[in-house]
Amino acid sequence: MDMKNEAINEYLVKDLGEASALLAKSAKLLRLQKENAFFWFVFSNKQLCEEIAEKYWFGELLINAKSYYESMRTLKDRLFMNKPNRI
């Protein structure tokens, strides 16, 4: 698969709750992508992510609460690692 096709198969989201749900449901986080003052969470397998996201937004996603919390902590840690220190 070439780079163009890989980018087409990526799923970008900036909502922490949705990204946490994706990660908790085993979607693969590829990277954080900075845009101005915020970051996009970039996942692989766009089709899978869209299916999970749809269930998440319609309140139909069943998820283990502990896994969701741990995923959110992981993403917050990644965000804070990427932000410059402010005094």
Contacts in CASP RR format, 6 or more apart in sequence:
PFRMAT RR
TARGET T0000
AUTHOR 0000-0000-0000
METHOD contacts of the structure
MODEL  1
MDMKNEAINEYLVKDLGEASALLAKSAKLLRLQKENAFFWFVFSNKQLCE
EIAEKYWFGELLINAKSYYESMRTLKDRLFMNKPNRI
1 9 0 8 1.000
6 44 0 8 1.000
8 46 0 8 1.000
9 44 0 8 1.000
9 45 0 8 1.000
9 46 0 8 1.000
10 30 0 8 1.000
10 42 0 8 1.000
10 43 0 8 1.000
10 44 0 8 1.000
10 46 0 8 1.000
11 22 0 8 1.000
11 27 0 8 1.000
11 42 0 8 1.000
11 43 0 8 1.000
11 44 0 8 1.000
11 45 0 8 1.000
11 46 0 8 1.000
11 49 0 8 1.000
11 50 0 8 1.000
11 53 0 8 1.000
12 33 0 8 1.000
12 40 0 8 1.000
12 41 0 8 1.000
12 42 0 8 1.000
12 43 0 8 1.000
13 19 0 8 1.000
13 22 0 8 1.000
13 40 0 8 1.000
13 41 0 8 1.000
13 43 0 8 1.000
13 49 0 8 1.000
13 53 0 8 1.000
14 38 0 8 1.000
14 39 0 8 1.000
14 40 0 8 1.000
14 41 0 8 1.000
16 72 0 8 1.000
16 75 0 8 1.000
16 76 0 8 1.000
17 56 0 8 1.000
17 72 0 8 1.000
18 53 0 8 1.000
18 56 0 8 1.000
18 57 0 8 1.000
19 29 0 8 1.000
19 41 0 8 1.000
19 43 0 8 1.000
19 71 0 8 1.000
19 75 0 8 1.000
20 68 0 8 1.000
20 71 0 8 1.000
20 72 0 8 1.000
20 75 0 8 1.000
21 52 0 8 1.000
21 53 0 8 1.000
21 56 0 8 1.000
21 61 0 8 1.000
21 63 0 8 1.000
21 68 0 8 1.000
21 71 0 8 1.000
22 29 0 8 1.000
22 41 0 8 1.000
22 43 0 8 1.000
22 49 0 8 1.000
22 52 0 8 1.000
22 53 0 8 1.000
22 56 0 8 1.000
23 29 0 8 1.000
23 71 0 8 1.000
23 74 0 8 1.000
23 75 0 8 1.000
24 63 0 8 1.000
24 64 0 8 1.000
24 67 0 8 1.000
24 68 0 8 1.000
24 70 0 8 1.000
24 71 0 8 1.000
25 52 0 8 1.000
25 61 0 8 1.000
25 63 0 8 1.000
27 43 0 8 1.000
27 44 0 8 1.000
27 45 0 8 1.000
27 48 0 8 1.000
27 49 0 8 1.000
27 52 0 8 1.000
28 43 0 8 1.000
28 44 0 8 1.000
28 45 0 8 1.000
29 41 0 8 1.000
29 42 0 8 1.000
29 43 0 8 1.000
29 75 0 8 1.000
29 78 0 8 1.000
30 42 0 8 1.000
30 43 0 8 1.000
30 44 0 8 1.000
31 42 0 8 1.000
32 39 0 8 1.000
32 40 0 8 1.000
32 41 0 8 1.000
32 42 0 8 1.000
32 78 0 8 1.000
32 79 0 8 1.000
32 82 0 8 1.000
33 39 0 8 1.000
33 40 0 8 1.000
33 42 0 8 1.000
34 40 0 8 1.000
34 82 0 8 1.000
39 79 0 8 1.000
39 82 0 8 1.000
41 75 0 8 1.000
43 49 0 8 1.000
52 61 0 8 1.000
55 61 0 8 1.000
END
